[in-house]
Amino acid sequence: MLIVLYYIILLVLLCLVLYIGLRRYKNKLINPKYYLENWLRLVSYLREKKLWYKAIVDADKLLDEALTKAHYKGNSVGEKLVSAQKKFKDSEDIWYAHKLSNKITEENINKFTKSQIIKALNGFKQALVDLNALKIVKKDNDRRK
């Protein structure tokens, strides 16, 4: 009886070590520094109206990378978004952003208002935050509210 209890405790400890190890491994796959650098680069495109479309397309590609790194299955960004649906706080804004990117790439439409671009980028940003690819650091002013 004592030997059986010993093996059960050993098995539980082994499972715990494997679980912790896998969580750490999965978290290392998504490198927030990489995503922050790319996010800042694509946000800089907002300075020139002719590059707005590029910011949206690059944000969609960045989201695709994060979804892949987080092991969401699918052959397209849309399919990966469906499999990650429960992970997102506001999937409506994320879908808006992805559909806008599709309009740019598939229909070659590149005339948008600044508010459309900002809404889409906010959707992409929230998706990356929800996937732990981007970390949001709040300023002191934000904490007082």
C-alpha positions in Angstrom: 0.0 0.0 0.0 2.8 2.4 0.9 4.5 1.7 -2.5 1.3 2.5 -4.4 1.0 5.8 -2.5 4.7 6.5 -3.3 4.1 5.9 -7.1 1.0 8.1 -7.1 2.9 11.0 -5.4 5.7 10.5 -7.9 3.3 10.5 -10.8 1.6 13.7 -9.6 4.9 15.5 -9.2 6.1 14.4 -12.6 2.9 15.7 -14.2 3.3 19.0 -12.3 6.9 19.4 -13.6 5.8 18.6 -17.1 2.9 21.0 -16.9 5.1 23.9 -15.7 7.8 23.1 -18.3 5.3 23.1 -21.1 3.8 26.4 -20.0 7.3 28.0 -19.8 8.1 26.6 -23.3 4.9 27.9 -24.8 5.4 31.4 -23.3 8.9 31.5 -24.7 7.6 31.0 -28.2 5.9 34.4 -28.2 8.6 37.1 -27.8 6.9 40.3 -26.7 10.0 42.4 -27.6 9.8 41.2 -31.3 6.1 42.1 -31.5 6.6 45.5 -29.8 9.4 46.4 -32.3 7.3 45.4 -35.2 4.2 47.1 -33.8 6.1 50.4 -33.3 7.4 50.1 -36.9 4.0 49.7 -38.4 2.5 52.4 -36.2 5.1 54.8 -37.6 3.5 54.3 -41.0 0.6 56.4 -39.8 2.7 59.6 -40.3 2.1 59.3 -44.1 -1.3 58.8 -45.5 0.0 56.8 -48.4 1.4 54.2 -46.0 -1.8 53.6 -43.9 -2.7 50.6 -45.9 0.7 49.1 -45.2 0.2 49.5 -41.5 -3.0 47.4 -41.7 -1.5 44.7 -43.9 1.6 44.4 -41.7 -0.5 44.3 -38.5 -2.5 41.4 -40.0 0.7 39.6 -40.8 2.0 40.2 -37.3 -1.3 38.8 -35.9 -0.9 35.8 -38.1 2.6 35.1 -36.7 1.3 35.4 -33.2 -1.6 33.1 -33.8 0.8 30.5 -35.3 3.3 30.8 -32.5 0.4 30.3 -30.0 -0.5 27.1 -31.9 -3.9 28.1 -33.2 -4.8 25.9 -36.1 -5.9 27.1 -39.6 -4.7 27.6 -43.1 -5.5 31.3 -43.1 -5.7 34.1 -40.6 -9.5 33.9 -40.6 -9.4 30.2 -39.7 -6.9 30.8 -36.9 -9.1 33.7 -35.6 -12.0 31.3 -35.4 -10.0 28.7 -33.4 -8.7 31.5 -31.1 -12.1 33.2 -30.7 -12.5 32.5 -27.0 -9.1 34.0 -26.3 -10.2 37.5 -27.4 -11.9 40.1 -25.3 -13.5 41.9 -28.3 -13.5 39.7 -31.4 -15.7 42.1 -33.3 -13.0 44.7 -33.6 -10.4 42.1 -34.5 -12.6 40.8 -37.3 -13.2 44.4 -38.5 -9.4 44.8 -38.7 -8.9 41.5 -40.5 -11.6 42.2 -43.0 -10.1 45.7 -43.7 -6.8 44.0 -44.4 -8.5 41.6 -46.8 -10.1 44.5 -48.6 -6.7 46.0 -49.1 -4.9 42.9 -50.2 -7.7 41.2 -52.2 -9.6 44.1 -53.7 -6.7 46.5 -53.9 -8.8 49.2 -52.0 -6.6 51.7 -50.3 -8.8 54.7 -49.6 -9.8 54.8 -46.0 -10.5 57.4 -43.3 -8.1 57.8 -40.5 -10.8 56.7 -38.0 -11.2 53.4 -39.9 -7.4 52.8 -39.8 -7.2 53.6 -36.1 -10.2 51.3 -35.3 -8.5 48.5 -37.2 -5.1 49.0 -35.6 -6.8 49.1 -32.2 -8.4 45.8 -33.0 -5.1 44.2 -34.0 -3.4 45.7 -30.9 -6.1 44.2 -28.6 -5.7 40.8 -30.3 -1.9 40.9 -29.8 -2.4 41.8 -26.2 -4.9 39.0 -25.7 -2.3 36.6 -27.2 0.3 37.9 -24.8 2.4 39.0 -27.8 2.2 42.7 -26.8 2.4 44.0 -23.3 0.6 47.3 -22.5 2.4 49.5 -20.0 0.0 52.0 -18.5 1.3 55.5 -17.8 1.0 57.1 -14.4 -1.8 59.3 -15.7 -3.8 56.2 -16.7 -3.5 54.7 -13.2 -5.1 57.7 -11.5 -8.3 57.3 -13.4 
